[in-house]
Amino acid sequence: MTCKSANIVYIQSLGHSGSTLLSRLFNLHPNAFSMGSFRELEIDHADDIDTLCGCGKHPSECVVWRRVFEHFVERGQGCFRSSTGGLGRQQFLRSIRVIDSLARTTSSTHICELTHDGRRVQGYAERIPERTVMIHFVRDPRAIYRSYLRLINPPTKLGRFSLAVKIARFYFRRNMYTLFLKRKYCKRGLRYIRIRYEDLCDAPDQQMHDVFRTCKLEPLTVSTAYQNEVNHIIGGNVNRFKPLGSVRDERKFMFEFSRSLFSFVTLLNLPMILAFRYPVLKTTNA
């Protein structure tokens, strides 16, 4: 079975990287629909979903997701059960059914997913590389660590250093895996683009123009469509409920670290910091 009705745009990034923001900007295009995270969706238990849709309603009450649920019931296609694992055959078929149903419901040619599991995009790249677009979305690893500290702030210095090691290891492994997928599947038709969160905040129109061009979509000036944005994203950061208004980045995070912690986190992530061209030292232009 192949996806006949839509291209799959997969945002490959770590959590706390701003992927929900990117998906909302992508969602502004009239031929695109950002669905959010498959991990938050279980069609067979739609009434039990705790996460609200981006429109503010429960998925079973949302005009878009309700139609998807009804389409599955009418067609007798069974259930879609979310999974954080790889994309096996059955999981792939169910994922494609959801994507096809969303494409029919929204009349979109591109469906955007942001499950943050590289094994899922690998499943798409192996089976339908010509219809898969991978957006490699990166952010300064120190900013990601700062974001995690706001949620999980260990009471001891040792705990903060331990958390930094875990995040750095995951950051390196995930990004190297993404680069591996690029090298392996671009030869088979996978389309790939890498953008930085900071660049997106500085020049959203330019960065999104590159994204739309990679997806073979007509260019769109996203900055003029902020106030009219409505999304039906399931999962992601709760800030998706707030009006876009602005995508300015806060660059003061470097000065929120102690000197020792900043040096330690920078050293841990130095290969990726250099690879993605982030400043090593604390600067006002970070």
RODO-2510 file (C-alpha; in nm, 4 decimals, decimal comma):
residues 286
     n   res          X          Y          Z
     1     m     0,0000     0,0000     0,0000
     2     t     0,1326     0,3454    -0,0822
     3     c     0,0279     0,6922     0,0174
     4     k    -0,1502     0,8181    -0,2947
     5     s    -0,3135     1,1311    -0,1646
     6     a    -0,0425     1,3220     0,0225
     7     n     0,3250     1,3754     0,0793
     8     i     0,4579     1,3179     0,4296
     9     v     0,6595     1,6020     0,5798
    10     y     0,8413     1,4734     0,8843
    11     i     0,9985     1,7147     1,1334
    12     q     1,2949     1,5309     1,2794
    13     s     1,4157     1,7030     1,5957
    14     l     1,4526     1,6695     1,9683
    15     g     1,1857     1,7768     2,2092
    16     h     1,2111     2,1399     2,3256
    17     s     1,3579     2,2384     1,9890
    18     g     1,0632     2,4446     1,8681
    19     s     0,9187     2,1817     1,6352
    20     t     0,5614     2,2777     1,7267
    21     l     0,6352     2,6327     1,6157
    22     l     0,7747     2,5061     1,2856
    23     s     0,4729     2,2826     1,2295
    24     r     0,2386     2,5773     1,2971
    25     l     0,4217     2,7901     1,0409
    26     f     0,4078     2,5035     0,7926
    27     n     0,0380     2,4683     0,8648
    28     l    -0,0192     2,8209     0,7322
    29     h     0,0196     2,6959     0,3746
    30     p    -0,3196     2,6276     0,2111
    31     n    -0,1991     2,2926     0,0742
    32     a    -0,0508     2,1703     0,4016
    33     f    -0,1861     2,0290     0,7267
    34     s     0,0145     1,9780     1,0468
    35     m    -0,1307     1,6896     1,2442
    36     g     0,1073     1,6765     1,5383
    37     s     0,2231     1,3616     1,7106
    38     f     0,1063     1,0077     1,6381
    39     r     0,2027     0,9117     1,9901
    40     e    -0,0848     1,1200     2,1254
    41     l    -0,3427     0,9602     1,8986
    42     e    -0,5394     0,6398     1,9456
    43     i    -0,8411     0,6280     1,7201
    44     d    -0,9836     0,3216     1,8901
    45     h    -0,9879     0,5123     2,2203
    46     a    -1,0704     0,8604     2,0948
    47     d    -1,2753     0,9368     2,4062
    48     d    -0,9759     0,8641     2,6286
    49     i    -0,7314     1,1069     2,4681
    50     d    -0,6132     1,3519     2,7316
    51     t    -0,4417     1,5908     2,4912
    52     l    -0,6561     1,8592     2,3342
    53     c    -0,6482     1,9534     1,9683
    54     g    -0,4720     2,2779     1,8767
    55     c    -0,8122     2,4365     1,8140
    56     g    -0,8794     2,3980     2,1859
    57     k    -1,1362     2,1189     2,1614
    58     h    -1,1215     1,7516     2,2431
    59     p    -1,0264     1,5524     1,9277
    60     s    -1,3638     1,3770     1,9314
    61     e    -1,5309     1,7219     1,9123
    62     c    -1,2901     1,8778     1,6609
    63     v    -1,4413     1,9107     1,3129
    64     v    -1,1253     1,7693     1,1489
    65     w    -1,0431     1,4796     1,3793
    66     r    -1,4068     1,3797     1,4198
    67     r    -1,4265     1,3281     1,0431
    68     v    -1,1114     1,1174     1,0538
    69     f    -1,2564     0,9001     1,3290
    70     e    -1,5841     0,8644     1,1377
    71     h    -1,3989     0,7757     0,8187
    72     f    -1,2221     0,4906     0,9953
    73     v    -1,5458     0,3553     1,1385
    74     e    -1,7324     0,3808     0,8062
    75     r    -1,4549     0,2113     0,6100
    76     g    -1,4107    -0,0634     0,8688
    77     q    -1,0377     0,0008     0,8704
    78     g    -0,9946    -0,0938     1,2312
    79     c    -0,8131     0,1129     1,4881
    80     f    -0,4934     0,3075     1,4953
    81     r    -0,3024     0,2534     1,8140
    82     s    -0,0188     0,4911     1,8829
    83     s     0,3307     0,3586     1,9360
    84     t     0,6672     0,4985     2,0355
    85     g     0,8473     0,2145     1,8600
    86     g     0,9535     0,1674     1,5014
    87     l     0,7296     0,1709     1,1970
    88     g     0,6581    -0,1956     1,1238
    89     r     0,4325    -0,3100     0,8413
    90     q     0,1046    -0,2923     1,0339
    91     q     0,2022     0,0367     1,1963
    92     f     0,2948     0,1773     0,8565
    93     l    -0,0384     0,0764     0,7021
    94     r    -0,2335     0,2323     0,9883
    95     s    -0,0247     0,5489     0,9740
    96     i    -0,0875     0,5819     0,6008
    97     r    -0,4618     0,5367     0,6569
    98     v    -0,4598     0,8259     0,9028
    99     i    -0,2569     1,0414     0,6639
   100     d    -0,4819     0,9586     0,3684
   101     s    -0,7911     1,0322     0,5745
   102     l    -0,6480     1,3678     0,6838
   103     a    -0,5608     1,4504     0,3224
   104     r    -0,9194     1,3801     0,2132
   105     t    -1,0694     1,5686     0,5059
   106     t    -0,8547     1,8801     0,4683
   107     s    -0,7871     1,8664     0,0903
   108     s    -0,4154     1,8934     0,1645
   109     t    -0,1324     1,7608    -0,0484
   110     h     0,1201     1,7600     0,2388
   111     i     0,0648     1,6195     0,5883
   112     c     0,3186     1,7191     0,8537
   113     e     0,4093     1,4868     1,1404
   114     l     0,6368     1,5526     1,4397
   115     t     0,6533     1,2379     1,6490
   116     h     1,0264     1,2837     1,7285
   117     d     1,1048     0,9178     1,6594
   118     g     1,3625     0,8672     1,3855
   119     r     1,2503     0,5112     1,3326
   120     r     0,9185     0,6380     1,2026
   121     v     1,0678     0,8579     0,9335
   122     q     1,3011     0,5723     0,8420
   123     g     0,9921     0,3572     0,7846
   124     y     0,8526     0,6169     0,5450
   125     a     1,1885     0,6633     0,3714
   126     e     1,2222     0,2902     0,3128
   127     r     0,8740     0,2431     0,1666
   128     i     0,7799     0,5741    -0,0001
   129     p     1,0976     0,7876    -0,0218
   130     e     0,9683     0,9836    -0,3211
   131     r     0,6766     1,1126    -0,1111
   132     t     0,8718     1,1800     0,2080
   133     v     1,0274     1,5113     0,3094
   134     m     1,2471     1,5207     0,6193
   135     i     1,3039     1,8542     0,7905
   136     h     1,6081     1,8258     1,0150
   137     f     1,5297     2,0915     1,2734
   138     v     1,8112     2,1777     1,5143
   139     r     1,8515     2,4146     1,8055
   140     d     2,1465     2,5153     2,0213
   141     p     2,1837     2,2201     2,2634
   142     r     2,2404     2,4607     2,5535
   143     a     1,9030     2,6202     2,4867
   144     i     1,7414     2,2753     2,4869
   145     y     1,9103     2,1964     2,8172
   146     r     1,7893     2,5274     2,9630
   147     s     1,4357     2,4387     2,8548
   148     y     1,4559     2,0992     3,0270
   149     l     1,5884     2,2660     3,3426
   150     r     1,2722     2,4731     3,3599
   151     l     1,0717     2,1512     3,3894
   152     i     1,3203     1,9253     3,5652
   153     n     1,5508     2,1256     3,7896
   154     p     1,7555     1,8860     4,0046
   155     p     1,8126     2,0269     4,3539
   156     t     2,1843     1,9452     4,3521
   157     k     2,4690     2,0497     4,1270
   158     l     2,5501     1,6842     4,0633
   159     g     2,1947     1,6277     3,9422
   160     r     2,2166     1,9186     3,6988
   161     f     2,5449     1,7901     3,5592
   162     s     2,3993     1,4396     3,5271
   163     l     2,0993     1,5754     3,3357
   164     a     2,3356     1,7641     3,1048
   165     v     2,5182     1,4404     3,0225
   166     k     2,1951     1,2581     2,9398
   167     i     2,0654     1,5336     2,7120
   168     a     2,4020     1,5742     2,5364
   169     r     2,4203     1,2017     2,4683
   170     f     2,0672     1,1974     2,3289
   171     y     2,1314     1,5129     2,1236
   172     f     2,4414     1,3649     1,9622
   173     r     2,2849     1,0260     1,8957
   174     r     1,9638     1,1630     1,7455
   175     n     2,1352     1,4109     1,5149
   176     m     2,3938     1,1607     1,3948
   177     y     2,1128     0,9163     1,3234
   178     t     1,9312     1,1834     1,1226
   179     l     2,2432     1,2539     0,9173
   180     f     2,2717     0,8799     0,8551
   181     l     1,9134     0,8692     0,7262
   182     k     1,9860     1,1620     0,4971
   183     r     2,2914     0,9952     0,3449
   184     k     2,1156     0,6627     0,2988
   185     y     1,7757     0,7651     0,1656
   186     c     1,8341     1,0840    -0,0324
   187     k     1,9715     0,8598    -0,3070
   188     r     1,6306     0,6885    -0,3168
   189     g     1,4286     1,0068    -0,3497
   190     l     1,3963     1,1356     0,0075
   191     r     1,3944     1,5161     0,0185
   192     y     1,5931     1,6689     0,3022
   193     i     1,6438     2,0155     0,4451
   194     r     1,8143     2,1271     0,7655
   195     i     1,7267     2,4543     0,9348
   196     r     1,8108     2,6046     1,2711
   197     y     1,5545     2,7292     1,5186
   198     e     1,7494     3,0510     1,5638
   199     d     1,7495     3,1198     1,1891
   200     l     1,3765     3,0548     1,1763
   201     c     1,3207     3,3162     1,4461
   202     d     1,5457     3,5684     1,2740
   203     a     1,4031     3,5263     0,9230
   204     p     1,0843     3,3154     0,9246
   205     d     0,9818     3,4084     0,5692
   206     q     1,3176     3,3136     0,4209
   207     q     1,3455     2,9868     0,6138
   208     m     0,9885     2,8816     0,5378
   209     h     1,0400     2,9708     0,1724
   210     d     1,3246     2,7165     0,1662
   211     v     1,1030     2,4601     0,3385
   212     f     0,8152     2,5103     0,0937
   213     r     1,0543     2,4926    -0,2004
   214     t     1,1947     2,1629    -0,0732
   215     c     0,8372     2,0335    -0,0432
   216     k     0,7625     2,1604    -0,3975
   217     l     0,4956     2,3965    -0,2656
   218     e     0,4278     2,7491    -0,3770
   219     p     0,6108     3,0097    -0,1624
   220     l     0,4141     3,1827     0,1118
   221     t     0,4930     3,4867     0,3232
   222     v     0,4134     3,3402     0,6634
   223     s     0,4625     3,6642     0,8580
   224     t     0,1434     3,8059     0,7052
   225     a    -0,0625     3,5052     0,8111
   226     y     0,0248     3,4882     1,1822
   227     q    -0,2953     3,6292     1,3221
   228     n    -0,5204     3,4072     1,1090
   229     e    -0,3480     3,0829     1,2012
   230     v    -0,5700     2,7974     1,3205
   231     n    -0,4210     2,4552     1,3834
   232     h    -0,5421     2,1086     1,4733
   233     i    -0,2167     1,9782     1,6152
   234     i    -0,2380     1,6987     1,8692
   235     g     0,0519     1,6922     2,1141
   236     g     0,3477     1,9270     2,1180
   237     n     0,4116     2,2229     2,3412
   238     v     0,1108     2,3779     2,5141
   239     n     0,2217     2,7181     2,3830
   240     r     0,0639     2,6164     2,0506
   241     f    -0,2637     2,7500     2,1923
   242     k    -0,1209     3,1007     2,2085
   243     p    -0,1470     3,3279     1,9032
   244     l     0,1710     3,3209     1,6978
   245     g     0,2113     3,6974     1,6765
   246     s     0,5889     3,6734     1,6863
   247     v     0,8589     3,4088     1,6560
   248     r     1,1382     3,6100     1,8130
   249     d     1,3933     3,3990     1,9951
   250     e     1,5165     3,4719     2,3452
   251     r     1,8965     3,4662     2,3297
   252     k     1,9687     3,5399     2,6963
   253     f     1,9770     3,1736     2,7950
   254     m     2,3583     3,1624     2,7776
   255     f     2,3829     3,4044     3,0687
   256     e     2,1424     3,2033     3,2854
   257     f     2,4074     2,9369     3,3428
   258     s     2,6850     2,9517     3,5966
   259     r     3,0307     2,9667     3,4430
   260     s     3,1130     2,6090     3,5360
   261     l     2,7826     2,4650     3,4112
   262     f     2,7976     2,6602     3,0853
   263     s     3,1530     2,5401     3,0192
   264     f     3,0579     2,1819     3,1017
   265     v     2,7493     2,1776     2,8757
   266     t     2,9436     2,3443     2,5943
   267     l     3,2238     2,0884     2,6187
   268     l     2,9773     1,7993     2,6161
   269     n     2,8083     1,9270     2,3009
   270     l     3,1133     2,0757     2,1291
   271     p     3,1058     1,8469     1,8187
   272     m     2,7421     1,9332     1,7449
   273     i     2,7886     2,3008     1,8340
   274     l     3,0664     2,3253     1,5768
   275     a     2,8808     2,1132     1,3197
   276     f     2,5708     2,3332     1,3366
   277     r     2,7771     2,6552     1,3607
   278     y     2,6702     2,7784     1,7015
   279     p     2,8951     3,0160     1,8993
   280     v     3,1158     2,8428     2,1534
   281     l     3,1487     3,1384     2,3891
   282     k     2,8899     3,3620     2,5502
   283     t     2,8265     3,6485     2,3122
   284     t     2,5490     3,9015     2,2715
   285     n     2,4987     3,7697     1,9176
   286     a     2,4577     3,4086     2,0291
***
